[in-house]
Amino acid sequence: MSMPENYIKKQTFLIGLAVSLIIGFLGGVAFSVYKSPDSVPVAQSPPPLPQNQSAGNIASLEHATGEHPDNVEAWIQLGHAYFDSNQPAKAIYAYNKSLELSPDSPAVLTDLGVMYRRNNQPRQAIAVFDRALRINPRFEPALFNKGVVLLNDLKETGNAIRSWQQLLKINPLAAGPNGEPVSKMISSLAARSRK
């Protein structure tokens, strides 16, 4: 019995179908990874170091600042290490030492403000955020964190909304660390205050 010229064996057909599906799947994954629009940026800090690595890092940085007390970067890194290990009082000290040497860093001032908040000093946090904003009025992390302290610690909802509205003028897509758009946060607060 002869087979027609256009005849395809069932096995060959199934193999071709499987290969086509795999290629399509991989192509779809590659397309979604490389061609998808950028997501809304989310403010995140680096993951905390394991406890023993963090302690070793802190000891090394303490030694470095003791040997070279004029090393601004060592003081900043020590402040970050204390920040990451949730030692706000020590972070405040380290950040202030770095600011004595180089006073105009909005990033360091903002981290210092966050540490004042963790140390239950919200008014001092606001003062430091304001200082960062005098240096750079468009510094988004200071505006966002100022709003957080105003809302959660000082219970000044109106002032928190104003701070975040300033942030939205600079970056309409601004979002909190959890990815929630600041515009949605403001809408929720406004709706809650109308009730």
CNS distance restraints for C-alpha pairs under 8 A (distance, minus, plus):
assign (resid   3 and name CA) (resid   7 and name CA) 6.63 0.50 0.50
assign (resid   8 and name CA) (resid  12 and name CA) 6.69 0.50 0.50
assign (resid   8 and name CA) (resid  13 and name CA) 6.52 0.50 0.50
assign (resid   9 and name CA) (resid  13 and name CA) 6.27 0.50 0.50
assign (resid  10 and name CA) (resid  14 and name CA) 6.26 0.50 0.50
assign (resid  11 and name CA) (resid  15 and name CA) 6.23 0.50 0.50
assign (resid  12 and name CA) (resid  16 and name CA) 6.14 0.50 0.50
assign (resid  13 and name CA) (resid  17 and name CA) 6.11 0.50 0.50
assign (resid  14 and name CA) (resid  18 and name CA) 6.13 0.50 0.50
assign (resid  15 and name CA) (resid  19 and name CA) 6.16 0.50 0.50
assign (resid  16 and name CA) (resid  20 and name CA) 6.08 0.50 0.50
assign (resid  17 and name CA) (resid  21 and name CA) 6.22 0.50 0.50
assign (resid  18 and name CA) (resid  22 and name CA) 6.23 0.50 0.50
assign (resid  19 and name CA) (resid  23 and name CA) 6.13 0.50 0.50
assign (resid  20 and name CA) (resid  24 and name CA) 6.05 0.50 0.50
assign (resid  21 and name CA) (resid  25 and name CA) 6.07 0.50 0.50
assign (resid  22 and name CA) (resid  26 and name CA) 6.15 0.50 0.50
assign (resid  23 and name CA) (resid  27 and name CA) 5.94 0.50 0.50
assign (resid  24 and name CA) (resid  28 and name CA) 6.09 0.50 0.50
assign (resid  25 and name CA) (resid  29 and name CA) 6.28 0.50 0.50
assign (resid  26 and name CA) (resid  30 and name CA) 6.10 0.50 0.50
assign (resid  27 and name CA) (resid  31 and name CA) 6.04 0.50 0.50
assign (resid  28 and name CA) (resid  32 and name CA) 6.11 0.50 0.50
assign (resid  29 and name CA) (resid  33 and name CA) 6.18 0.50 0.50
assign (resid  30 and name CA) (resid  34 and name CA) 6.07 0.50 0.50
assign (resid  31 and name CA) (resid  35 and name CA) 5.36 0.50 0.50
assign (resid  31 and name CA) (resid  36 and name CA) 7.35 0.50 0.50
assign (resid  32 and name CA) (resid  36 and name CA) 5.24 0.50 0.50
assign (resid  40 and name CA) (resid 173 and name CA) 6.46 0.50 0.50
assign (resid  40 and name CA) (resid 174 and name CA) 7.37 0.50 0.50
assign (resid  40 and name CA) (resid 175 and name CA) 7.03 0.50 0.50
assign (resid  40 and name CA) (resid 179 and name CA) 7.33 0.50 0.50
assign (resid  41 and name CA) (resid 173 and name CA) 7.90 0.50 0.50
assign (resid  41 and name CA) (resid 174 and name CA) 7.18 0.50 0.50
assign (resid  41 and name CA) (resid 175 and name CA) 6.83 0.50 0.50
assign (resid  41 and name CA) (resid 179 and name CA) 7.64 0.50 0.50
assign (resid  42 and name CA) (resid 174 and name CA) 7.88 0.50 0.50
assign (resid  42 and name CA) (resid 175 and name CA) 5.91 0.50 0.50
assign (resid  42 and name CA) (resid 176 and name CA) 6.30 0.50 0.50
assign (resid  42 and name CA) (resid 177 and name CA) 5.32 0.50 0.50
assign (resid  42 and name CA) (resid 178 and name CA) 7.09 0.50 0.50
assign (resid  42 and name CA) (resid 179 and name CA) 5.53 0.50 0.50
assign (resid  43 and name CA) (resid 141 and name CA) 7.98 0.50 0.50
assign (resid  43 and name CA) (resid 175 and name CA) 7.46 0.50 0.50
assign (resid  43 and name CA) (resid 176 and name CA) 6.45 0.50 0.50
assign (resid  43 and name CA) (resid 177 and name CA) 4.78 0.50 0.50
assign (resid  44 and name CA) (resid 177 and name CA) 5.80 0.50 0.50
assign (resid  48 and name CA) (resid  54 and name CA) 7.99 0.50 0.50
assign (resid  48 and name CA) (resid  84 and name CA) 5.58 0.50 0.50
assign (resid  48 and name CA) (resid  85 and name CA) 7.23 0.50 0.50
assign (resid  49 and name CA) (resid  53 and name CA) 6.08 0.50 0.50
assign (resid  49 and name CA) (resid  54 and name CA) 5.29 0.50 0.50
assign (resid  49 and name CA) (resid  84 and name CA) 7.54 0.50 0.50
assign (resid  50 and name CA) (resid  54 and name CA) 5.90 0.50 0.50
assign (resid  51 and name CA) (resid  55 and name CA) 6.13 0.50 0.50
assign (resid  51 and name CA) (resid  85 and name CA) 7.83 0.50 0.50
assign (resid  52 and name CA) (resid  56 and name CA) 6.22 0.50 0.50
assign (resid  53 and name CA) (resid  57 and name CA) 6.08 0.50 0.50
assign (resid  54 and name CA) (resid  58 and name CA) 6.08 0.50 0.50
assign (resid  54 and name CA) (resid  81 and name CA) 6.90 0.50 0.50
assign (resid  54 and name CA) (resid  85 and name CA) 7.10 0.50 0.50
assign (resid  55 and name CA) (resid  59 and name CA) 6.14 0.50 0.50
assign (resid  56 and name CA) (resid  60 and name CA) 6.15 0.50 0.50
assign (resid  57 and name CA) (resid  61 and name CA) 6.15 0.50 0.50
assign (resid  57 and name CA) (resid  81 and name CA) 7.32 0.50 0.50
assign (resid  58 and name CA) (resid  62 and name CA) 5.96 0.50 0.50
assign (resid  58 and name CA) (resid  78 and name CA) 6.34 0.50 0.50
assign (resid  58 and name CA) (resid  81 and name CA) 6.15 0.50 0.50
assign (resid  58 and name CA) (resid  82 and name CA) 7.39 0.50 0.50
assign (resid  59 and name CA) (resid  63 and name CA) 6.17 0.50 0.50
assign (resid  60 and name CA) (resid  64 and name CA) 6.23 0.50 0.50
assign (resid  61 and name CA) (resid  65 and name CA) 6.13 0.50 0.50
assign (resid  61 and name CA) (resid  74 and name CA) 6.29 0.50 0.50
assign (resid  61 and name CA) (resid  75 and name CA) 7.69 0.50 0.50
assign (resid  61 and name CA) (resid  77 and name CA) 7.27 0.50 0.50
assign (resid  61 and name CA) (resid  78 and name CA) 5.60 0.50 0.50
assign (resid  62 and name CA) (resid  66 and name CA) 6.10 0.50 0.50
assign (resid  62 and name CA) (resid  78 and name CA) 6.93 0.50 0.50
assign (resid  63 and name CA) (resid  67 and name CA) 6.14 0.50 0.50
assign (resid  64 and name CA) (resid  68 and name CA) 5.89 0.50 0.50
assign (resid  64 and name CA) (resid  69 and name CA) 7.73 0.50 0.50
assign (resid  64 and name CA) (resid  74 and name CA) 6.63 0.50 0.50
assign (resid  65 and name CA) (resid  69 and name CA) 4.74 0.50 0.50
assign (resid  65 and name CA) (resid  70 and name CA) 7.55 0.50 0.50
assign (resid  65 and name CA) (resid  71 and name CA) 6.65 0.50 0.50
assign (resid  65 and name CA) (resid  74 and name CA) 6.03 0.50 0.50
assign (resid  65 and name CA) (resid  75 and name CA) 6.35 0.50 0.50
assign (resid  70 and name CA) (resid 101 and name CA) 6.93 0.50 0.50
assign (resid  71 and name CA) (resid  75 and name CA) 6.58 0.50 0.50
assign (resid  71 and name CA) (resid  98 and name CA) 7.94 0.50 0.50
assign (resid  72 and name CA) (resid  76 and name CA) 6.28 0.50 0.50
assign (resid  72 and name CA) (resid  97 and name CA) 7.93 0.50 0.50
assign (resid  72 and name CA) (resid  98 and name CA) 5.00 0.50 0.50
assign (resid  72 and name CA) (resid  99 and name CA) 7.94 0.50 0.50
assign (resid  72 and name CA) (resid 101 and name CA) 6.28 0.50 0.50
assign (resid  72 and name CA) (resid 102 and name CA) 6.95 0.50 0.50
assign (resid  73 and name CA) (resid  77 and name CA) 6.07 0.50 0.50
assign (resid  73 and name CA) (resid  98 and name CA) 7.43 0.50 0.50
assign (resid  74 and name CA) (resid  78 and name CA) 6.03 0.50 0.50
assign (resid  75 and name CA) (resid  79 and name CA) 6.11 0.50 0.50
assign (resid  75 and name CA) (resid  94 and name CA) 5.41 0.50 0.50
assign (resid  75 and name CA) (resid  95 and name CA) 6.50 0.50 0.50
assign (resid  75 and name CA) (resid  97 and name CA) 6.57 0.50 0.50
assign (resid  75 and name CA) (resid  98 and name CA) 5.24 0.50 0.50
assign (resid  76 and name CA) (resid  80 and name CA) 6.23 0.50 0.50
assign (resid  76 and name CA) (resid  94 and name CA) 6.70 0.50 0.50
assign (resid  76 and name CA) (resid  95 and name CA) 5.87 0.50 0.50
assign (resid  76 and name CA) (resid  98 and name CA) 5.92 0.50 0.50
assign (resid  76 and name CA) (resid 108 and name CA) 7.27 0.50 0.50
assign (resid  77 and name CA) (resid  81 and name CA) 6.14 0.50 0.50
assign (resid  78 and name CA) (resid  82 and name CA) 6.24 0.50 0.50
assign (resid  78 and name CA) (resid  91 and name CA) 7.28 0.50 0.50
assign (resid  78 and name CA) (resid  94 and name CA) 6.28 0.50 0.50
assign (resid  79 and name CA) (resid  83 and name CA) 5.99 0.50 0.50
assign (resid  79 and name CA) (resid  90 and name CA) 7.29 0.50 0.50
assign (resid  79 and name CA) (resid  91 and name CA) 4.35 0.50 0.50
assign (resid  79 and name CA) (resid  92 and name CA) 7.05 0.50 0.50
assign (resid  79 and name CA) (resid  93 and name CA) 7.68 0.50 0.50
assign (resid  79 and name CA) (resid  94 and name CA) 4.86 0.50 0.50
assign (resid  79 and name CA) (resid  95 and name CA) 5.32 0.50 0.50
assign (resid  80 and name CA) (resid  84 and name CA) 6.06 0.50 0.50
assign (resid  80 and name CA) (resid  91 and name CA) 6.96 0.50 0.50
assign (resid  81 and name CA) (resid  85 and name CA) 6.17 0.50 0.50
assign (resid  81 and name CA) (resid  91 and name CA) 7.73 0.50 0.50
assign (resid  82 and name CA) (resid  86 and name CA) 6.02 0.50 0.50
assign (resid  82 and name CA) (resid  87 and name CA) 5.01 0.50 0.50
assign (resid  82 and name CA) (resid  88 and name CA) 6.68 0.50 0.50
assign (resid  82 and name CA) (resid  90 and name CA) 6.28 0.50 0.50
assign (resid  82 and name CA) (resid  91 and name CA) 4.94 0.50 0.50
assign (resid  83 and name CA) (resid  87 and name CA) 5.98 0.50 0.50
assign (resid  83 and name CA) (resid  88 and name CA) 6.16 0.50 0.50
assign (resid  83 and name CA) (resid  91 and name CA) 5.68 0.50 0.50
assign (resid  83 and name CA) (resid 115 and name CA) 7.04 0.50 0.50
assign (resid  87 and name CA) (resid  91 and name CA) 6.16 0.50 0.50
assign (resid  88 and name CA) (resid  92 and name CA) 5.97 0.50 0.50
assign (resid  88 and name CA) (resid 115 and name CA) 4.99 0.50 0.50
assign (resid  88 and name CA) (resid 116 and name CA) 7.04 0.50 0.50
assign (resid  88 and name CA) (resid 118 and name CA) 6.28 0.50 0.50
assign (resid  88 and name CA) (resid 119 and name CA) 5.81 0.50 0.50
assign (resid  89 and name CA) (resid  93 and name CA) 6.42 0.50 0.50
assign (resid  89 and name CA) (resid 115 and name CA) 7.45 0.50 0.50
assign (resid  89 and name CA) (resid 116 and name CA) 7.97 0.50 0.50
assign (resid  89 and name CA) (resid 119 and name CA) 6.63 0.50 0.50
assign (resid  90 and name CA) (resid  94 and name CA) 6.26 0.50 0.50
assign (resid  91 and name CA) (resid  95 and name CA) 5.98 0.50 0.50
assign (resid  91 and name CA) (resid 112 and name CA) 7.38 0.50 0.50
assign (resid  91 and name CA) (resid 115 and name CA) 6.78 0.50 0.50
assign (resid  92 and name CA) (resid  96 and name CA) 6.00 0.50 0.50
assign (resid  92 and name CA) (resid 112 and name CA) 5.86 0.50 0.50
assign (resid  92 and name CA) (resid 115 and name CA) 6.26 0.50 0.50
assign (resid  92 and name CA) (resid 116 and name CA) 7.01 0.50 0.50
assign (resid  93 and name CA) (resid  97 and name CA) 6.22 0.50 0.50
assign (resid  94 and name CA) (resid  98 and name CA) 6.37 0.50 0.50
assign (resid  95 and name CA) (resid  99 and name CA) 6.20 0.50 0.50
assign (resid  95 and name CA) (resid 108 and name CA) 6.66 0.50 0.50
assign (resid  95 and name CA) (resid 109 and name CA) 7.72 0.50 0.50
assign (resid  95 and name CA) (resid 112 and name CA) 6.14 0.50 0.50
assign (resid  96 and name CA) (resid 100 and name CA) 6.19 0.50 0.50
assign (resid  96 and name CA) (resid 112 and name CA) 7.72 0.50 0.50
assign (resid  97 and name CA) (resid 101 and name CA) 6.76 0.50 0.50
assign (resid  98 and name CA) (resid 102 and name CA) 6.10 0.50 0.50
assign (resid  98 and name CA) (resid 103 and name CA) 7.50 0.50 0.50
assign (resid  99 and name CA) (resid 103 and name CA) 4.23 0.50 0.50
assign (resid  99 and name CA) (resid 104 and name CA) 7.27 0.50 0.50
assign (resid  99 and name CA) (resid 105 and name CA) 7.60 0.50 0.50
assign (resid  99 and name CA) (resid 108 and name CA) 7.74 0.50 0.50
assign (resid  99 and name CA) (resid 109 and name CA) 7.97 0.50 0.50
assign (resid 104 and name CA) (resid 132 and name CA) 7.74 0.50 0.50
assign (resid 104 and name CA) (resid 135 and name CA) 6.64 0.50 0.50
assign (resid 105 and name CA) (resid 109 and name CA) 6.18 0.50 0.50
assign (resid 105 and name CA) (resid 132 and name CA) 7.17 0.50 0.50
assign (resid 105 and name CA) (resid 135 and name CA) 7.80 0.50 0.50
assign (resid 106 and name CA) (resid 110 and name CA) 5.99 0.50 0.50
assign (resid 106 and name CA) (resid 131 and name CA) 7.88 0.50 0.50
assign (resid 106 and name CA) (resid 132 and name CA) 4.40 0.50 0.50
assign (resid 106 and name CA) (resid 133 and name CA) 7.14 0.50 0.50
assign (resid 106 and name CA) (resid 135 and name CA) 6.63 0.50 0.50
assign (resid 106 and name CA) (resid 136 and name CA) 6.75 0.50 0.50
assign (resid 106 and name CA) (resid 139 and name CA) 7.09 0.50 0.50
assign (resid 106 and name CA) (resid 142 and name CA) 7.65 0.50 0.50
assign (resid 107 and name CA) (resid 111 and name CA) 6.31 0.50 0.50
assign (resid 107 and name CA) (resid 132 and name CA) 7.60 0.50 0.50
assign (resid 107 and name CA) (resid 141 and name CA) 7.92 0.50 0.50
assign (resid 108 and name CA) (resid 112 and name CA) 6.07 0.50 0.50
assign (resid 109 and name CA) (resid 113 and name CA) 6.14 0.50 0.50
assign (resid 109 and name CA) (resid 128 and name CA) 6.00 0.50 0.50
assign (resid 109 and name CA) (resid 129 and name CA) 6.65 0.50 0.50
assign (resid 109 and name CA) (resid 131 and name CA) 7.45 0.50 0.50
assign (resid 109 and name CA) (resid 132 and name CA) 5.71 0.50 0.50
assign (resid 110 and name CA) (resid 114 and name CA) 6.33 0.50 0.50
assign (resid 110 and name CA) (resid 128 and name CA) 6.93 0.50 0.50
assign (resid 110 and name CA) (resid 129 and name CA) 5.74 0.50 0.50
assign (resid 110 and name CA) (resid 132 and name CA) 6.60 0.50 0.50
assign (resid 110 and name CA) (resid 141 and name CA) 6.92 0.50 0.50
assign (resid 110 and name CA) (resid 142 and name CA) 5.44 0.50 0.50
assign (resid 110 and name CA) (resid 145 and name CA) 7.76 0.50 0.50
assign (resid 111 and name CA) (resid 115 and name CA) 6.34 0.50 0.50
assign (resid 112 and name CA) (resid 116 and name CA) 6.25 0.50 0.50
assign (resid 112 and name CA) (resid 125 and name CA) 7.43 0.50 0.50
assign (resid 112 and name CA) (resid 128 and name CA) 7.21 0.50 0.50
assign (resid 113 and name CA) (resid 117 and name CA) 6.30 0.50 0.50
assign (resid 113 and name CA) (resid 124 and name CA) 7.20 0.50 0.50
assign (resid 113 and name CA) (resid 125 and name CA) 4.11 0.50 0.50
assign (resid 113 and name CA) (resid 126 and name CA) 6.89 0.50 0.50
assign (resid 113 and name CA) (resid 127 and name CA) 7.97 0.50 0.50
assign (resid 113 and name CA) (resid 128 and name CA) 5.46 0.50 0.50
assign (resid 113 and name CA) (resid 129 and name CA) 6.00 0.50 0.50
assign (resid 114 and name CA) (resid 118 and name CA) 6.34 0.50 0.50
assign (resid 114 and name CA) (resid 125 and name CA) 6.55 0.50 0.50
assign (resid 114 and name CA) (resid 145 and name CA) 7.29 0.50 0.50
assign (resid 115 and name CA) (resid 119 and name CA) 6.05 0.50 0.50
assign (resid 115 and name CA) (resid 125 and name CA) 7.68 0.50 0.50
assign (resid 116 and name CA) (resid 120 and name CA) 6.36 0.50 0.50
assign (resid 116 and name CA) (resid 121 and name CA) 5.04 0.50 0.50
assign (resid 116 and name CA) (resid 122 and name CA) 6.36 0.50 0.50
assign (resid 116 and name CA) (resid 124 and name CA) 6.34 0.50 0.50
assign (resid 116 and name CA) (resid 125 and name CA) 5.10 0.50 0.50
assign (resid 117 and name CA) (resid 121 and name CA) 5.25 0.50 0.50
assign (resid 117 and name CA) (resid 122 and name CA) 4.91 0.50 0.50
assign (resid 117 and name CA) (resid 124 and name CA) 7.88 0.50 0.50
assign (resid 117 and name CA) (resid 125 and name CA) 5.70 0.50 0.50
assign (resid 117 and name CA) (resid 149 and name CA) 7.12 0.50 0.50
assign (resid 121 and name CA) (resid 125 and name CA) 6.33 0.50 0.50
assign (resid 122 and name CA) (resid 126 and name CA) 6.27 0.50 0.50
assign (resid 122 and name CA) (resid 149 and name CA) 6.37 0.50 0.50
assign (resid 122 and name CA) (resid 153 and name CA) 6.40 0.50 0.50
assign (resid 122 and name CA) (resid 154 and name CA) 7.11 0.50 0.50
assign (resid 123 and name CA) (resid 127 and name CA) 6.31 0.50 0.50
assign (resid 124 and name CA) (resid 128 and name CA) 6.26 0.50 0.50
assign (resid 125 and name CA) (resid 129 and name CA) 6.20 0.50 0.50
assign (resid 125 and name CA) (resid 146 and name CA) 7.74 0.50 0.50
assign (resid 125 and name CA) (resid 149 and name CA) 7.62 0.50 0.50
assign (resid 126 and name CA) (resid 130 and name CA) 6.07 0.50 0.50
assign (resid 126 and name CA) (resid 146 and name CA) 5.98 0.50 0.50
assign (resid 126 and name CA) (resid 149 and name CA) 7.25 0.50 0.50
assign (resid 126 and name CA) (resid 150 and name CA) 7.83 0.50 0.50
assign (resid 127 and name CA) (resid 131 and name CA) 6.24 0.50 0.50
assign (resid 128 and name CA) (resid 132 and name CA) 6.28 0.50 0.50
assign (resid 129 and name CA) (resid 133 and name CA) 6.22 0.50 0.50
assign (resid 129 and name CA) (resid 142 and name CA) 5.32 0.50 0.50
assign (resid 129 and name CA) (resid 143 and name CA) 7.37 0.50 0.50
assign (resid 129 and name CA) (resid 145 and name CA) 7.70 0.50 0.50
assign (resid 129 and name CA) (resid 146 and name CA) 6.15 0.50 0.50
assign (resid 130 and name CA) (resid 134 and name CA) 6.19 0.50 0.50
assign (resid 130 and name CA) (resid 142 and name CA) 7.79 0.50 0.50
assign (resid 131 and name CA) (resid 135 and name CA) 6.59 0.50 0.50
assign (resid 132 and name CA) (resid 136 and name CA) 6.22 0.50 0.50
assign (resid 132 and name CA) (resid 137 and name CA) 7.63 0.50 0.50
assign (resid 132 and name CA) (resid 139 and name CA) 7.56 0.50 0.50
assign (resid 132 and name CA) (resid 142 and name CA) 6.74 0.50 0.50
assign (resid 133 and name CA) (resid 137 and name CA) 4.30 0.50 0.50
assign (resid 133 and name CA) (resid 138 and name CA) 7.00 0.50 0.50
assign (resid 133 and name CA) (resid 139 and name CA) 6.38 0.50 0.50
assign (resid 133 and name CA) (resid 142 and name CA) 6.76 0.50 0.50
assign (resid 133 and name CA) (resid 143 and name CA) 7.61 0.50 0.50
assign (resid 138 and name CA) (resid 167 and name CA) 7.64 0.50 0.50
assign (resid 138 and name CA) (resid 170 and name CA) 6.56 0.50 0.50
assign (resid 139 and name CA) (resid 143 and name CA) 6.66 0.50 0.50
assign (resid 140 and name CA) (resid 144 and name CA) 6.13 0.50 0.50
assign (resid 140 and name CA) (resid 167 and name CA) 6.11 0.50 0.50
assign (resid 140 and name CA) (resid 170 and name CA) 7.74 0.50 0.50
assign (resid 140 and name CA) (resid 171 and name CA) 7.99 0.50 0.50
assign (resid 141 and name CA) (resid 145 and name CA) 5.99 0.50 0.50
assign (resid 142 and name CA) (resid 146 and name CA) 5.87 0.50 0.50
assign (resid 143 and name CA) (resid 147 and name CA) 6.35 0.50 0.50
assign (resid 143 and name CA) (resid 163 and name CA) 5.81 0.50 0.50
assign (resid 143 and name CA) (resid 164 and name CA) 6.50 0.50 0.50
assign (resid 143 and name CA) (resid 166 and name CA) 7.41 0.50 0.50
assign (resid 143 and name CA) (resid 167 and name CA) 5.96 0.50 0.50
assign (resid 144 and name CA) (resid 148 and name CA) 6.44 0.50 0.50
assign (resid 144 and name CA) (resid 163 and name CA) 7.13 0.50 0.50
assign (resid 144 and name CA) (resid 164 and name CA) 6.13 0.50 0.50
assign (resid 144 and name CA) (resid 167 and name CA) 6.87 0.50 0.50
assign (resid 144 and name CA) (resid 176 and name CA) 7.73 0.50 0.50
assign (resid 145 and name CA) (resid 149 and name CA) 6.28 0.50 0.50
assign (resid 146 and name CA) (resid 150 and name CA) 6.10 0.50 0.50
assign (resid 146 and name CA) (resid 160 and name CA) 7.18 0.50 0.50
assign (resid 146 and name CA) (resid 163 and name CA) 6.86 0.50 0.50
assign (resid 147 and name CA) (resid 151 and name CA) 5.99 0.50 0.50
assign (resid 147 and name CA) (resid 159 and name CA) 7.26 0.50 0.50
assign (resid 147 and name CA) (resid 160 and name CA) 4.10 0.50 0.50
assign (resid 147 and name CA) (resid 161 and name CA) 6.83 0.50 0.50
assign (resid 147 and name CA) (resid 162 and name CA) 7.95 0.50 0.50
assign (resid 147 and name CA) (resid 163 and name CA) 5.43 0.50 0.50
assign (resid 147 and name CA) (resid 164 and name CA) 6.07 0.50 0.50
assign (resid 148 and name CA) (resid 152 and name CA) 5.87 0.50 0.50
assign (resid 148 and name CA) (resid 153 and name CA) 7.72 0.50 0.50
assign (resid 148 and name CA) (resid 160 and name CA) 6.82 0.50 0.50
assign (resid 149 and name CA) (resid 153 and name CA) 5.09 0.50 0.50
assign (resid 149 and name CA) (resid 154 and name CA) 6.42 0.50 0.50
assign (resid 149 and name CA) (resid 160 and name CA) 7.81 0.50 0.50
assign (resid 150 and name CA) (resid 154 and name CA) 4.95 0.50 0.50
assign (resid 150 and name CA) (resid 155 and name CA) 5.96 0.50 0.50
assign (resid 150 and name CA) (resid 156 and name CA) 5.15 0.50 0.50
assign (resid 150 and name CA) (resid 157 and name CA) 6.73 0.50 0.50
assign (resid 150 and name CA) (resid 159 and name CA) 6.54 0.50 0.50
assign (resid 150 and name CA) (resid 160 and name CA) 5.13 0.50 0.50
assign (resid 151 and name CA) (resid 155 and name CA) 4.81 0.50 0.50
assign (resid 151 and name CA) (resid 156 and name CA) 5.27 0.50 0.50
assign (resid 151 and name CA) (resid 157 and name CA) 5.05 0.50 0.50
assign (resid 151 and name CA) (resid 159 and name CA) 7.76 0.50 0.50
assign (resid 151 and name CA) (resid 160 and name CA) 5.36 0.50 0.50
assign (resid 152 and name CA) (resid 156 and name CA) 8.00 0.50 0.50
assign (resid 156 and name CA) (resid 160 and name CA) 6.20 0.50 0.50
assign (resid 157 and name CA) (resid 161 and name CA) 6.17 0.50 0.50
assign (resid 157 and name CA) (resid 189 and name CA) 7.58 0.50 0.50
assign (resid 158 and name CA) (resid 162 and name CA) 6.29 0.50 0.50
assign (resid 159 and name CA) (resid 163 and name CA) 6.20 0.50 0.50
assign (resid 160 and name CA) (resid 164 and name CA) 6.30 0.50 0.50
assign (resid 161 and name CA) (resid 165 and name CA) 6.01 0.50 0.50
assign (resid 161 and name CA) (resid 186 and name CA) 6.03 0.50 0.50
assign (resid 161 and name CA) (resid 189 and name CA) 7.87 0.50 0.50
assign (resid 162 and name CA) (resid 166 and name CA) 6.30 0.50 0.50
assign (resid 163 and name CA) (resid 167 and name CA) 6.48 0.50 0.50
assign (resid 164 and name CA) (resid 168 and name CA) 6.24 0.50 0.50
assign (resid 164 and name CA) (resid 182 and name CA) 6.87 0.50 0.50
assign (resid 164 and name CA) (resid 186 and name CA) 7.43 0.50 0.50
assign (resid 165 and name CA) (resid 169 and name CA) 6.38 0.50 0.50
assign (resid 165 and name CA) (resid 186 and name CA) 7.99 0.50 0.50
assign (resid 166 and name CA) (resid 170 and name CA) 6.74 0.50 0.50
assign (resid 167 and name CA) (resid 171 and name CA) 6.05 0.50 0.50
assign (resid 167 and name CA) (resid 172 and name CA) 7.57 0.50 0.50
assign (resid 167 and name CA) (resid 174 and name CA) 7.24 0.50 0.50
assign (resid 168 and name CA) (resid 172 and name CA) 4.36 0.50 0.50
assign (resid 168 and name CA) (resid 173 and name CA) 7.07 0.50 0.50
assign (resid 168 and name CA) (resid 174 and name CA) 6.42 0.50 0.50
assign (resid 168 and name CA) (resid 182 and name CA) 7.41 0.50 0.50
assign (resid 168 and name CA) (resid 183 and name CA) 7.27 0.50 0.50
assign (resid 172 and name CA) (resid 183 and name CA) 7.71 0.50 0.50
assign (resid 173 and name CA) (resid 181 and name CA) 6.63 0.50 0.50
assign (resid 173 and name CA) (resid 182 and name CA) 7.57 0.50 0.50
assign (resid 173 and name CA) (resid 183 and name CA) 7.92 0.50 0.50
assign (resid 174 and name CA) (resid 181 and name CA) 5.91 0.50 0.50
assign (resid 174 and name CA) (resid 182 and name CA) 5.69 0.50 0.50
assign (resid 174 and name CA) (resid 183 and name CA) 7.75 0.50 0.50
assign (resid 175 and name CA) (resid 179 and name CA) 5.35 0.50 0.50
assign (resid 175 and name CA) (resid 180 and name CA) 5.27 0.50 0.50
assign (resid 175 and name CA) (resid 181 and name CA) 4.05 0.50 0.50
assign (resid 175 and name CA) (resid 182 and name CA) 4.96 0.50 0.50
assign (resid 176 and name CA) (resid 180 and name CA) 5.40 0.50 0.50
assign (resid 176 and name CA) (resid 181 and name CA) 6.33 0.50 0.50
assign (resid 176 and name CA) (resid 182 and name CA) 6.36 0.50 0.50
assign (resid 180 and name CA) (resid 184 and name CA) 6.99 0.50 0.50
assign (resid 180 and name CA) (resid 185 and name CA) 7.19 0.50 0.50
assign (resid 181 and name CA) (resid 185 and name CA) 6.52 0.50 0.50
assign (resid 182 and name CA) (resid 186 and name CA) 6.21 0.50 0.50
assign (resid 183 and name CA) (resid 187 and name CA) 6.27 0.50 0.50
assign (resid 184 and name CA) (resid 188 and name CA) 6.13 0.50 0.50
assign (resid 185 and name CA) (resid 189 and name CA) 6.27 0.50 0.50
assign (resid 186 and name CA) (resid 190 and name CA) 6.08 0.50 0.50
assign (resid 187 and name CA) (resid 191 and name CA) 6.08 0.50 0.50
assign (resid 188 and name CA) (resid 192 and name CA) 6.10 0.50 0.50
assign (resid 189 and name CA) (resid 193 and name CA) 6.11 0.50 0.50
assign (resid 190 and name CA) (resid 194 and name CA) 6.35 0.50 0.50
assign (resid 191 and name CA) (resid 195 and name CA) 6.74 0.50 0.50
